[in-house]
Amino acid sequence: MNPEVQAKFDGYPQDARQQLESVRRLILALAAEHELGDVEETLKWGEASYLVKGGTSIRIDWKHQDPDSIKVFFHCQTSMIETCKELYRNEFAYEGKRAIVIPLSTNIEQVPLGHCLLLALRYHELKHMSLLGN
């Protein structure tokens, strides 16, 4: 793990850190499973950010003002949130055109978050397709 990201995660409450680490593991596993290349892990705007060549940035964070959830952010000029809302209207809560809101109590393995993350990791390959190819 990038030391800056590790330090950021270490500053979160335990339940938030565990949820963020679950999302991080899922991103890394999807990139490896689909042979998408190395995942760049950095801090952008103070949030953990993940990017592969050909993808769009995925940022994840926990905020004091919304302590019961984490957020998965996508670039607002992509069709990521629009697509996820169309595919998974009832499975997630959304924050505008930027984020999927994941309650800390959610089991990441039991929601279709992996599919949304995979779409982001392959975004530039899929962006010309309706609903990103779904």
C-alpha positions in Angstrom: 0.0 0.0 0.0 1.2 3.5 -0.8 2.5 4.9 2.6 0.5 8.1 2.2 -2.7 6.1 1.6 -1.9 3.8 4.6 -1.4 6.8 6.8 -4.7 8.3 5.6 -6.5 5.0 6.3 -4.9 4.7 9.7 -6.5 8.0 10.7 -10.0 6.7 10.1 -12.3 4.9 12.7 -11.8 1.2 12.5 -15.1 0.4 10.8 -14.6 3.0 8.1 -11.0 1.8 7.6 -12.1 -1.8 7.2 -14.8 -0.8 4.7 -12.3 1.3 2.7 -9.7 -1.5 2.8 -12.4 -3.9 1.4 -13.1 -1.6 -1.5 -9.3 -1.3 -2.1 -8.9 -5.0 -2.1 -11.8 -5.4 -4.6 -10.2 -2.8 -7.0 -6.9 -4.6 -6.9 -8.4 -8.0 -7.4 -10.5 -6.8 -10.3 -7.5 -5.2 -12.0 -5.5 -8.4 -11.5 -8.3 -10.8 -12.6 -9.0 -8.8 -15.8 -5.3 -8.3 -16.5 -5.7 -4.5 -16.6 -2.1 -3.8 -15.5 -0.6 -2.0 -12.6 -2.9 0.0 -10.3 -1.6 3.4 -9.5 -2.5 4.2 -5.8 -2.1 7.8 -4.7 -3.8 10.5 -2.7 -5.8 13.0 -4.8 -7.6 15.8 -3.0 -6.8 14.0 0.2 -8.6 10.9 -0.8 -7.2 7.4 -1.8 -7.2 7.3 -5.6 -6.9 4.3 -7.9 -6.2 4.3 -11.7 -5.2 1.8 -14.4 -4.1 2.7 -17.9 -7.4 3.0 -19.9 -9.5 3.6 -16.9 -11.0 6.6 -15.0 -9.9 7.4 -11.5 -11.7 5.8 -8.6 -11.4 7.7 -5.3 -12.6 6.4 -1.9 -13.0 8.2 1.3 -14.8 8.5 4.7 -16.0 11.9 5.9 -16.6 13.1 9.5 -19.9 14.8 8.4 -21.2 11.4 7.1 -19.8 9.0 9.6 -22.0 6.0 8.8 -20.8 5.5 5.2 -17.9 5.7 2.8 -18.1 7.1 -0.7 -16.8 5.8 -4.0 -16.1 8.8 -6.2 -15.9 8.9 -10.0 -15.0 11.8 -12.3 -18.2 13.9 -12.7 -17.6 14.3 -16.4 -17.8 10.6 -17.1 -21.0 8.6 -17.4 -20.1 6.4 -14.5 -22.8 7.4 -12.0 -25.4 7.7 -14.7 -24.7 4.2 -15.7 -24.6 2.8 -12.2 -27.9 4.5 -11.4 -29.5 3.0 -14.4 -28.1 -0.5 -13.7 -28.4 -0.4 -9.9 -31.0 2.2 -9.0 -32.2 0.3 -5.8 -28.9 -1.2 -4.8 -27.0 2.0 -3.9 -27.6 5.5 -2.7 -25.9 8.2 -4.8 -24.5 11.6 -4.3 -25.1 13.7 -7.4 -23.0 12.8 -10.4 -19.9 12.0 -8.3 -20.4 9.2 -5.8 -21.9 5.9 -4.7 -22.6 6.0 -1.0 -21.8 2.7 0.8 -23.0 2.3 4.4 -20.4 0.9 6.8 -22.7 -2.0 7.5 -22.7 -3.1 3.9 -21.0 -6.4 3.0 -19.1 -5.3 -0.1 -19.2 -8.8 -1.5 -23.0 -8.9 -1.5 -23.6 -5.8 -3.6 -22.7 -5.2 -7.2 -20.0 -2.6 -6.4 -17.4 -4.8 -8.2 -19.3 -4.4 -11.5 -19.3 -0.6 -11.1 -15.6 -0.6 -10.2 -14.8 -2.8 -13.2 -16.6 -0.3 -15.5 -14.4 2.5 -14.2 -11.3 0.4 -14.6 -12.2 -0.2 -18.3 -13.8 3.2 -18.9 -12.0 4.4 -21.9 -12.6 1.1 -23.7 -16.3 1.3 -22.9 -17.2 5.0 -22.8 -18.5 5.1 -26.4 -21.1 2.3 -25.7 -24.6 2.8 -24.3 -24.6 2.1 -20.6 -20.9 1.3 -20.9 -21.7 -1.9 -22.8 -24.3 -3.3 -20.4 
